[in-house]
C-alpha cells in the first residue's frame, strides 16, 4: 500500500517538501518578492485611480479642455464661447462648465493653512454624478457656501465632527470667510490632499484674478441615440484649435499620462516591482540550484536508469511552479493586510483587485520558471559517472 502511495506521489513535491527549513526560506523569499510587487503596483494604481476620480465623477458625455491642460493642479483655461459654439450642434442636448483652482484652506482648529483643490460649478446644473454631491448642491446657490470632501487629509480639520455640532461651519479659504454647508466623499490624490466644491460665483470671489469667461472644463451632454465618437470628431473638426474634445476615459487617461510620464512616479513604482521580481528570481534560483547540487548523484542515477534530460527538467520546473503557488498565497494575504494599513494611513483607494492578483501570480510563475531555467544547466550537467564520486 505504501509503495503504491509513493509511486503516485510526484517526485517534485517530495523534493520540495523534504527539507522543511529550506522550503520555509524559499516561501518566505517568494512571499517577500510578491509583497514588494503587490505594494509597488498597488500604490501606483491607487494613486492613478485617485488622480482621475474627479474626472470619472463628472456628469457629461464629452469634455472640452485647453490642449495644454495636463492635470488638475496646473489647469489651462479656454474661452467659454467655444462651449456655446458646441451647443449649436444638433446632437448636443445641453452644456455646462466648471472652474478649477488651488486655494489655501485654513484649519478652523489649528488655524494652519493647507492647499486644497477647489471646484467651481453652476449649482443650478448637475456637474458631478455622486448622489452625496447632488443632494447638497442647492446649498451652494447662496454665496460663500461650500461643501467639503470628508475623505481628505486630516490636516484640514475634523470638519465632519465640527459640522455636526452646528448647522453651518465657518472656515477661511484664500482669506475669504466661507460657510461649510455639507460634506461629500471623493478622496485625496496626486493633485490635492482634499477637495471642496463651491458655486461659480463663490469661486470667482475666491480667485478675483480669474476672468469669468475663461473656463477650465466644458461638459457636454448629447441627445439620446447620438454616437459619442462621431459627435467628438465633428466637434473637433469644427471648433477652434484652442480646445480639444475628449471622452471621459480620454480625459482621465490624460491625467494618468501626466503623472506616469511627466513625473518620476511611474518609473519609481515600476522599478520597485522589477526589483521585487529580480529578488524573487535570485532567491528561487538559489533554492533550486542548491537542491540540484545536493541531489546531483541521484539525478545522475535517474539518467543511468534511462530517464531523459527533458524528464528531469520537467521535475525541476514542477518544483518551481509548486514554490510559485505556495509562496504566492502568504504574499497575497499579507499584501491585503498592508493595503488596509495603507488606506487607513493615506486614505488612498488601495485595495486588492482581481487583475492585480492575476498579474502578480503570473509574474511569480515567470519568476520561478526563470529561476528553474537557469538552474537547468546544473541539472543537465549531471552525469551517471557522478554516482561513484
C-alpha positions as a printed Julia matrix, in Angstrom:
389×3 Matrix{Float64}:
   0.0    0.0     0.0
   2.73   2.46    0.96
   4.75   1.57   -2.14
   1.69   2.26   -4.26
   1.21   5.61   -2.49
   4.77   6.74   -3.03
   4.7    5.72   -6.67
   1.79   8.11   -7.11
   3.43  10.91   -5.16
   5.13  13.37   -7.56
   8.89  13.46   -7.2
   8.86  17.27   -7.46
   6.6   17.53   -4.41
   8.83  15.18   -2.4
  11.88  17.2    -3.37
  10.27  20.5    -2.36
   8.89  19.31    0.99
  11.8   17.07    2.01
  13.69  19.82    3.83
  11.24  21.95    5.76
  13.74  24.67    6.65
  14.77  25.19    3.04
  11.1   25.2     1.98
  10.23  27.81    4.6
  13.08  30.05    3.48
  12.04  29.69   -0.15
   8.39  30.52    0.57
   9.39  33.49    2.71
  11.57  34.81   -0.1
   8.86  34.38   -2.72
   6.26  35.93   -0.41
   8.57  38.89    0.17
   9.05  39.36   -3.57
   5.27  39.14   -4.1
   4.6   41.67   -1.34
   7.1   44.05   -2.91
   5.4   43.73   -6.29
   1.91  43.99   -4.78
   2.8   47.12   -2.8
   4.51  48.87   -5.71
   1.79  48.06   -8.22
  -0.95  48.71   -5.66
   0.31  52.17   -4.76
   0.87  53.08   -8.4
  -2.63  52.02   -9.48
  -4.32  53.55   -6.44
  -2.58  56.86   -6.95
  -3.63  56.9   -10.59
  -7.2   55.95   -9.66
  -7.31  58.7    -7.04
  -5.92  61.23   -9.5
  -8.74  60.61  -12.0
 -11.59  60.2    -9.54
 -12.81  63.78  -10.15
 -12.75  63.14  -13.91
 -14.73  59.91  -13.61
 -17.3   61.59  -11.34
 -18.1   64.33  -13.85
 -21.56  64.33  -15.42
 -21.03  64.55  -19.16
 -20.56  62.64  -22.41
 -17.83  64.82  -23.91
 -15.46  67.36  -22.4
 -13.78  70.48  -23.76
 -10.4   71.5   -22.38
  -7.43  73.59  -23.39
  -4.84  71.49  -25.31
  -2.27  72.49  -22.66
  -4.46  71.18  -19.83
  -2.41  68.29  -18.39
  -3.52  67.87  -14.79
  -5.83  69.34  -12.17
  -3.13  71.33  -10.37
  -1.97  73.14  -13.49
  -5.16  73.87  -15.41
  -5.28  75.96  -18.57
  -8.44  77.88  -19.39
 -10.23  78.46  -22.69
 -12.98  80.86  -23.83
 -16.49  79.83  -22.83
 -17.52  80.87  -26.32
 -16.21  77.51  -27.59
 -18.71  75.72  -25.38
 -21.55  77.86  -26.73
 -20.42  77.0   -30.25
 -20.58  73.3   -29.37
 -24.12  73.8   -28.09
 -25.19  74.78  -31.59
 -24.72  71.27  -32.98
 -27.88  69.2   -33.35
 -26.55  66.22  -31.4
 -25.78  68.33  -28.31
 -28.55  68.38  -25.71
 -27.01  70.64  -23.04
 -23.74  72.18  -21.89
 -22.18  73.01  -18.54
 -18.83  74.31  -17.33
 -16.52  74.19  -14.36
 -13.7   76.22  -12.85
 -10.77  74.56  -11.08
  -8.24  76.2    -8.79
  -5.89  75.5    -5.89
  -6.61  77.55   -2.8
  -5.46  77.85    0.8
  -7.76  76.21    3.36
  -7.33  77.33    6.95
  -7.86  74.58    9.5
 -10.59  76.01   11.79
  -8.98  74.39   14.83
  -5.22  74.87   14.33
  -5.5   77.9    12.0
  -2.81  76.37    9.77
  -3.2   76.85    6.02
  -3.06  73.91    3.61
  -3.53  73.75   -0.14
  -6.84  72.35   -1.33
  -8.41  71.76   -4.75
 -11.48  73.91   -5.39
 -14.15  73.17   -7.99
 -16.44  76.0    -9.06
 -19.74  74.73  -10.5
 -23.12  76.03  -11.57
 -25.38  75.0    -8.64
 -28.42  75.01  -10.93
 -26.99  72.26  -13.14
 -25.64  68.79  -12.39
 -21.85  68.77  -12.71
 -20.92  65.64  -10.73
 -22.67  62.27  -10.67
 -22.3   61.15   -6.99
 -25.56  61.44   -5.08
 -23.92  62.92   -1.96
 -22.84  65.91   -4.07
 -26.07  66.42   -5.98
 -28.16  66.21   -2.81
 -26.33  69.23   -1.38
 -25.6   71.31   -4.45
 -28.66  73.51   -3.84
 -26.97  74.87   -0.71
 -24.29  76.37   -2.95
 -26.81  78.75   -4.51
 -26.16  81.02   -1.54
 -22.95  83.0    -1.92
 -19.9   81.93    0.1
 -21.14  78.41    0.74
 -19.05  75.27    0.26
 -19.3   71.51    0.62
 -16.2   69.72    1.9
 -14.61  66.39    0.99
 -14.67  64.24    4.13
 -12.13  61.83    2.6
  -9.42  64.49    2.53
  -6.36  64.54    4.74
  -6.98  65.1     8.49
  -4.76  68.2     8.38
  -7.78  70.16    7.12
  -9.51  69.57   10.44
 -12.25  67.28   11.66
 -14.8   69.1     9.54
 -17.42  66.36    9.71
 -17.49  66.36   13.52
 -17.43  70.15   13.73
 -20.25  70.4    11.21
 -22.39  68.01   13.27
 -22.13  70.43   16.17
 -23.54  73.32   14.17
 -25.76  73.82   11.15
 -23.06  75.76    9.3
 -19.32  75.77    9.96
 -17.32  78.95    9.36
 -13.95  78.49    7.62
 -11.48  80.62    5.69
 -10.33  79.87    2.16
  -7.95  82.28    0.43
  -8.63  84.63    3.39
 -12.32  84.74    2.46
 -14.92  83.67    5.01
 -16.99  80.68    3.84
 -19.68  78.53    5.4
 -19.38  74.75    5.07
 -22.93  73.64    4.27
 -22.31  69.91    3.78
 -19.84  67.13    3.12
 -19.22  64.63    0.34
 -16.69  61.89   -0.42
 -14.09  61.98   -3.17
 -10.66  61.4    -1.65
  -7.09  62.66   -1.75
  -4.97  62.34   -4.89
  -1.75  63.45   -6.57
  -3.39  66.77   -7.33
  -4.52  67.61   -3.82
  -4.87  66.27   -0.31
  -8.51  67.36   -0.27
 -11.32  68.89   -2.29
 -14.03  71.46   -1.85
 -16.9   72.44   -4.14
 -18.32  75.96   -4.36
 -20.6   77.78   -6.78
 -19.1   79.5    -9.81
 -19.92  82.87   -8.23
 -18.14  81.99   -4.99
 -15.2   80.61   -6.97
 -14.7   83.93   -8.74
 -14.69  85.68   -5.37
 -12.02  83.25   -4.15
  -9.96  83.88   -7.29
 -10.63  87.52   -8.26
  -7.85  87.41  -10.85
  -9.77  84.87  -12.91
 -11.8   86.04  -15.91
 -15.43  84.78  -15.73
 -15.46  83.92  -19.46
 -12.32  81.78  -19.18
 -13.46  78.31  -18.06
 -11.4   75.21  -17.33
 -13.65  72.29  -18.31
 -16.66  72.26  -20.6
 -19.18  69.46  -20.09
 -21.36  68.36  -22.99
 -24.46  66.16  -22.8
 -25.53  64.52  -26.03
 -29.05  63.71  -27.14
 -30.24  60.1   -26.79
 -29.07  58.0   -29.71
 -26.11  60.24  -30.58
 -22.83  58.4   -31.18
 -20.16  59.84  -28.9
 -17.24  59.14  -31.26
 -18.97  60.68  -34.25
 -20.0   63.82  -32.37
 -16.5   64.07  -30.91
 -14.95  64.0   -34.38
 -17.46  66.56  -35.7
 -16.86  68.98  -32.83
 -13.1   68.65  -33.05
 -13.17  69.33  -36.79
 -15.37  72.43  -36.47
 -14.19  74.08  -33.25
 -11.1   76.2   -32.95
  -7.72  74.6   -32.26
  -7.61  76.24  -28.82
  -9.76  73.37  -27.44
  -9.7   69.59  -27.65
 -12.76  67.36  -27.38
 -12.32  64.29  -25.17
 -14.41  61.41  -23.95
 -14.47  60.8   -20.21
 -11.95  57.97  -20.5
  -9.61  60.1   -22.62
  -9.88  62.95  -20.14
  -8.92  60.6   -17.3
  -6.14  58.99  -19.35
  -4.67  62.44  -19.96
  -4.3   62.93  -16.21
  -2.78  59.46  -15.76
  -0.36  60.05  -18.61
   0.89  63.23  -16.97
   1.67  61.58  -13.66
   3.17  58.46  -15.25
   5.34  60.14  -17.89
   6.0   63.71  -16.76
   6.87  62.8   -13.18
   9.14  60.08  -11.74
   6.21  58.37  -10.04
   5.55  55.77  -12.73
   9.25  54.92  -13.02
   9.75  54.65   -9.26
   6.86  52.26   -8.67
   7.58  50.28  -11.84
  11.24  49.96  -10.86
  10.22  48.74   -7.41
   8.11  45.98   -8.97
  11.05  44.98  -11.19
  13.31  44.81   -8.15
  10.82  42.52   -6.44
  10.79  40.25   -9.49
  14.6   40.1    -9.56
  14.84  39.44   -5.82
  12.37  36.57   -6.09
  14.19  35.11   -9.1
  17.5   35.1    -7.26
  16.01  33.52   -4.13
  14.23  30.74   -6.02
  17.3   30.11   -8.17
  19.45  29.66   -5.09
  16.97  27.18   -3.64
  16.66  25.15   -6.84
  20.4   25.26   -7.55
  21.15  24.04   -4.02
  18.56  21.29   -4.43
  20.12  20.1    -7.68
  23.65  20.3    -6.24
  22.69  18.32   -3.13
  21.0   15.6    -5.19
  23.27  15.52   -8.21
  24.2   11.82   -7.7
  20.5   10.91   -7.5
  19.75  12.78  -10.72
  22.73  11.06  -12.34
  21.34   7.7   -11.21
  17.98   8.53  -12.8
  19.83   9.33  -16.01
  21.62   5.98  -15.8
  18.23   4.29  -15.4
  17.12   5.79  -18.71
  15.32   8.98  -17.68
  15.9   11.74  -20.24
  17.11  15.26  -19.56
  13.69  16.61  -20.54
  12.02  14.43  -17.91
  14.39  15.64  -15.2
  14.0   19.24  -16.36
  10.24  18.76  -16.09
  10.68  17.77  -12.45
  12.66  20.93  -11.82
  10.02  23.09  -13.49
   7.35  21.4   -11.37
   9.33  22.31   -8.26
   9.5   25.92   -9.44
   5.73  26.05  -10.04
   4.97  24.46   -6.65
   7.13  27.09   -4.97
   5.42  29.84   -7.02
   1.9   28.91   -5.92
   2.82  28.13   -2.31
   4.73  31.41   -1.96
   2.01  33.45   -3.65
  -0.62  32.56   -1.03
   1.06  34.15    2.04
   2.37  37.01   -0.11
  -1.13  37.83   -1.31
  -2.72  37.59    2.13
  -0.08  39.77    3.76
  -0.42  42.3     0.94
  -4.17  42.61    1.61
  -3.35  43.49    5.21
  -0.77  46.05    4.1
  -3.32  47.58    1.74
  -5.73  48.1     4.62
  -2.99  49.72    6.71
  -2.0   51.97    3.81
  -5.61  53.02    3.23
  -6.06  53.87    6.91
  -2.88  55.97    6.87
  -3.12  57.71    3.49
  -6.83  57.49    2.57
  -5.76  56.42   -0.92
  -8.07  53.88   -2.61
  -5.6   51.0    -2.4
  -7.35  47.63   -2.43
  -6.65  44.19   -3.8
  -8.04  43.72   -7.29
  -8.52  40.54   -9.28
  -6.5   41.86  -12.21
  -3.56  42.8    -9.99
  -3.66  39.45   -8.19
  -3.61  37.61  -11.52
  -0.78  39.8   -12.78
   1.39  39.17   -9.72
   0.61  35.44   -9.87
   1.73  35.37  -13.49
   4.88  37.31  -12.58
   5.51  34.87   -9.75
   5.19  31.89  -12.08
   7.51  33.57  -14.58
   9.92  34.44  -11.78
  10.11  30.87  -10.55
  10.18  29.43  -14.07
  13.09  31.72  -14.95
  14.9   30.51  -11.85
  14.26  26.91  -12.87
  15.52  27.6   -16.38
  18.77  29.0   -15.01
  19.2   26.04  -12.65
  18.66  23.59  -15.55
  22.28  23.97  -16.62
  23.45  22.32  -13.42
  20.9   19.55  -13.84
  21.83  18.89  -17.46
  25.45  18.54  -16.37
  24.57  15.58  -14.17
  26.47  12.5   -15.38
  25.89   8.88  -14.39
  29.59   8.66  -13.51
  28.97  11.14  -10.69
  27.3    8.46   -8.6
  30.71   6.88   -7.97
  32.33  10.06   -6.69
